[in-house]
Amino acid sequence: MRVVHLISGLGNGGAETALARLCGDSHCKASHVMVVSLSRDTHHADTLKDAGIDVTVLGLGRDSTIEDICHAFQDLRKILIDQRPDILHCWMYHAMIVGGCVVRLTKRLRGLKVAWAVRQGLHEPKTDKSSTRFVIWICGKLSRWLSDGIAYNSNSGQQQHENIGYSAACVEVIPNGFAVGRIKFSSHNREKLRAKLSLSNDEIVVGAVGRRHPVKGYNFLIQAFASLAFENPQLRLLLIGKGLSLDNMELAKRLKEEGLSEDRVILLGERTDVIEWLSTIDIFILPSLSEGFPNALGEAMACERFCLGSSVGEVANMLGNDSYLFEPGDEKDIQRVLGRWLGAEAKERERVGNALGERIRERYRSEIVCERYDLFYLNVISM
C-alpha cells in the first residue's frame, strides 16, 4: 500500500510534526513514499529525508502568480502519475482542495483514492481570517466529491466539521502518536537549562508552548499569571513559540501593562529543541481557545510534567481528570485552577506528572497510532 502525502507546508506546526512522525515510524505497514509540500516552509524536510522519505517542495507563497499555481498543479499531477500511489493523503485545508482537484480532474489518476487529514477544531470566527474561514467552508461543500475518507485527530473536530457539511462517509478519529522512548524527562537538561536561565530549584516555572496567535489564548494566561505572580515571588512563566519574543512589540506592551518584568516572564521564541526545554518546567499549561489534539500537551505529558489545560478538543480525554481543566478564555478560572495546584505539595505534582506520562505511554504510543492509520487506509481503498 503506497501513500503519497500532500501538505500545505512543512513548517514547525502540529500537523507537520504529526506527519513527520508518521512517515518516520517503522511500525507502519503502509509505504510512505513521498511528501509534497505546497509552500516553501521546509522545517521538517530534513527529518523526513533522514527517514528515507522523498520530499518535493512546490514553492508556492503569498507572492505566487496564477502561472506559478498552474505550474504547481502540473508538477503535482506528474508526481502522482509517476509514483502511482494507492492513496494521496492531503493534510490541511489548502492541500485538501488542491490534491482533490488534481486527482478528480486527471483521467490518468482515476482510481487513486484521496484521504484528508483534518487537524484542528473550528475556532471562534473572530480568531480566523476571512480567507481561512472561506477555505474551511468550501472544503466542506466539496468533501463528498474531493475525498474518499477523512481522518480527524479529535472527536470534537469531527463533530464540528460534520456540522458544517463535511462528509461522514468514511471517517476515523486518530490521535497523535508519540515516540515515548525518545520524548522523556531529563534531569541533566533540567539542571543545565535552568542554570542557563539563572533559575534556582526553589523557583516554580509555569510553561506553555505554541505560536503567538489569538486562538492560543496567551492573553488570558498572561492576565492570570500576573495576578498570581504578585502573591508568589518564586513564580516564573516560560513561553516558547513563534512570536513569543520581545521582538513582538504587541506582546512586550502587554507584559508591561500587566506589570510583568523580563525576570518574571521568560520568552524563548521559536525553537527546535522544545523537548529539552520541557524538563525545565514544573507546571505545563495549555490555555488554547480551540484545539484538535495538541502535540505540545502530549509531549509535556511524555516528559512527565504536571499539566493543566483548557477544556477544548481532546484535552479532557488526554488528561483524564477534570481537576486539571479550566474554561477556555477565562482568566479567572485559569487563575483559580493554577493557583490551586501551586498550593499543592511539589511531590503531589510530581506524582500526577508521572501518572500522565504513563497515560501517554499506554494510550498514545506511536505504534498504536500507526496501526490505526493502516486500518484507515485499508478502509479508504475499499470505498
N, C-alpha and C positions, 0 to 999 in steps of 0.2 A: 504494500500500500504506500504509494508515493504521494508526498504532500509538499506543495509549494505554498509559502506564506507571503502574503502581501500586507504591508503595514504602512500607515500614513507617514511614519518616521521612526528612526532608531535613536531618539533622544533618551534622556535619563528619567523616563516615566514608568508608571506601574505596569501598563500594558506591554511596553517594550521589554521590561525586566522579566515579566512572565513568559513572553515569547522566547527570550534568550535562554531561560531556564528549561523550558520545554524542549527546545531543539538540542540542548546540550546534555539532556538526561539519557543515560544509556539504558534505562528501564523501558523506554518506549519501543513498541514493536513497529509502529509506523516509521517510514523512512522520510525524515525531514530533509529534503534535498536542496532547498534553496529558500532564501529570504529576499524579497524585493521590497525596497523602501521607496515610497513616492517622493519623499523630501530629502534634503541634504543632510539632515541630522544623522550622525554616524556613531553616537556614543557607544552603542553595543555591537558595532560591526566587528571589532577585533575579537570580542568574546565569542561571537558566532563563528568566525573564521577559525579560531583556535579549536572549536568543537567539530571542525570539519564540514561546516555548512557554507555553501557558496552564498555570497552576498552581492546583490546588484543594487546600486543606488541610481534611481531615475533622475534625481536632481531638481525636482520642482520646488518652487518657493513663491513667496508673495510677489516677486517681480517677474514671474514666468508669464510669457506671452501665450496667446492661443496656439501659435505654432509650436511652442515648447510642449504644451499639453498634448497636442496631437502626436508629436514625436514620442512622448512618453507612453501614450496609448499603443502606438505601433510597436514600441520596444517590448512592452508587456505582452502583447499578442504574440510576438515572435518567440519570446521566452517560453510561454506556455505551450506553443506548438512544438518547440524543440524539446522541452523537458517531458512533455506528455504525462503530467501527474494524474493521479486519480481524484485528488481534491485540491482546490485552491482555497486556502483558509485566509480570510480577509479580517484584519484586525483594525478596529477604529473606523469611525463613520465614513470618512472620505475614501478610505481603501475599500470599504464595503460597496460603495456606489461604483467606483472605478472598476474594481475586479469583476463585479457582477455584470456591468455593462459590456466589458470586453469579452467575457465568455459568452453571454447571450447573443451578442451581435456578430460573432465569428462562427461561420459554418463549420470550420475545421476543428472547433472546440466543442462541438455538440457531444454531449455525454459526459463532459467534465463537470463534476459536482462542485458547488460553491458553498462553503461554510462561512458563517460570520462569527466574529468574536466581539461581543458587547461587554465592555469592561468597566462600566460605571452605572450608578444610579442617575436618575434625572434630577438635576439641580433645580433650585428655585429659579424662575425665569430671569430675575434681576442679576444673577451671578454669571449668566452666559451671554455672549454676544448674539445679536440677532441672526448673524450668518450661521453661527453654530446651531442655534435653535432650528433654523430652516433645514440644515443638513440632516439633523436628527429626525425632523418631521418627514422629509422626503424619503429617507431610508425606510421609515415605517410604511409609507404608501407603496413603495416598490418592493418590499421584503418578500412578498409571495412570488414575485417574478424573478428577482435577482438572487435569492438564496434558496438552498435546499435544506439548510439546518442552521440553528443559531445556538451558540454556547455562551451562556452568561456566567459571570463569576459570583453572582449573588441572587438569592430568591427575590429580594425586593427589586433589584434591577430588572429581572424578568417580568414581574408583575407590572411595574411602571411602564415598561416598553410595550407590553401587550395591551395595556390600557389605552395606548395611543395608536394602536393598529399594527404592531409588529406581528409577523406570522407566528403561530403556535404549532405549526405542523410537525416539526422535528426539533425539539428543544431539549437542552441539557444544562443543568447548573453545575459547573465545575469550579471548585475553589482554586485559589492559587496554591502552588506547591512550594515547599522549602527544603533545600538540601541541608537537613538538620545536622549532618556531620561536619559541615563547613561553617554554618552560622551558629555560633555559640559564644557564651561569656568568656572573657579573657581577663584574668586578674592582672596579667602583665600590661595589657593595653590600658586597663583602668588606671593603674599606678602611673604609667608613662604619660598618658594624655592628661590626666588631672594635674600632674606636676607641670606639664607644659602650660596649663592654664592657671597655674598657681592656686589650685583648689586643694583645701585640706580635707581630711577624712570626715571632719565634722560638718562640712557644708553639704547640704542636700540639693542635688541637681535634678530639676524637672526638665525633661527634654521632649522636643517634638521635631519630626522630620517631614518635609514636604514643601513644594514650591509655594511662594507667596502669591496667593490668589484668594479672592473673597470666599470661595467655596470651602477653603481650608480652615476658615474660622479663627485665624490668628488674632484678629482684633478682640474677639471675646476672651481668648486665652490671656492676652496681654492685660486686659482690664481685670480679670480675676486674679492674675498673678500679682498685679500692682497692689491690690487690696491685701493680699496675704503677705507680701514682701515686707510691709511696714511692721507686721506683727512677728515676722520670722527673719531676723537678721542674717541667719546662715543659709537662707534660701537663694538659689540661683536658677535662672532659666536659660537653657541651651537650645538654640534654634538652628537647624540645618536644612538647607534647600535653596533652590534658585530664587534670588530676590531677597533672601534673608541676610542682608549685609548692610553696613552703614552707608554704602553707596546708594541704597534705596532711600531717597530723601523723604518720601512719604512715611516709611517705617521709622526712620530716625526721628521725624517730627512726632509721630505717635508715641514713641517711647518717652520723649521729652515731656510731652503733655501729661503722661501718666507718672512722671517723676522718677523714671527708671534710668539709672546711670549705666554706663558700659560695664561696670564691675558686677551689676546685678543681672544683666541680660547679655549673654554671650552669643554673638552672631557669627556663624562659620560659613554661611553662604552655601553654594553648591559644591559637593564633594563626591569623590569616587570611593572613599574609604569609610562610608557611613557605618558599616558593620563594626569596625574597630571602635568608632566613637560611641556606639550604643553601650559599651561596657562602662563608660564614664557616668552614665545616667543612673539615678536612683529610682525615679518615677518617670515612666514614659507616658505621654498624654497625646491623644488624638482628638483635636477639637473640631473636626470637619462638620460642615453643614450637610454634606452628602458624600457618600462613598459607595463603591461596589464591595470589593474585598480588598482592604488596604494592605499592601505589601509591607509598609513601614511598621504597622502594628504586629504583623506576623513575625517580622524579623526581630522586633524587640522582645516578643514572647519567646522566640527561639533562643535569644540571649538571656532568658530567664530574668528579665526585668519586670518589676511590678508595673502593671499597665492600667490606665484609665482611658475611656473613650466615650464619644458621643453615641447615642443610640440610633445610629444610621447604618444602612446596608447590612453587612454580615457581622458587624462589630459585636452585637449581643451574643450571637452564636459562637464567635471566636473566644470571647472572654468567659462566657458561661456563668456569669454571676452579676445580677443587677446592681450590686453594691459598687461595681467598678464603672458604672454608667452614669452619664449626665445628659440633660436635654440639649440638643444642638442649638447653638445661637443664644444660649442663656448664660451670661457671665456669672450670675448669682448662683446658678446650680453648679457651674464649674467650680466656683469658689467653695461652695458647700462640700462637694464630694472630695475635691483635692484637699481642703482643709481638714476634713475628717481623717484622711489617710496620712496626712502629715503628722497628725497627733498620735498615730499608731506607733507601736514599737518597731524599730528597724528590723528585728528578727521576724515579725509578723509579715512585713512587706517582702522580706526575703523568702519566707515560706510560700507566699502567694506567687512570687516570681518563679520559683521552682515548679510549682504546680502548673503555671501557664506554659512553661517550657515543655513539660510532659504532655500537656494538651495538644500542643503543636506537633510533637513527635508522634502522637497516637493518631491524630485526625488529618494532618495536612502534610505528611511526608511526600516528597516529590514522586516516589514510585507509585503511591496511591493515585495521585493526580494523573500520571502518565497512563495508567490503566483505564481511567475514565475517559481520557481523550481518545485512546484507541477504540473503545466501545462507541464513542460518539461518532468517530469517522466511519466505522462499520455501519452504523445506523444511517448516516448521510448517504453513503454509497448505495444502500438498499432502497432509498427513496425513489 
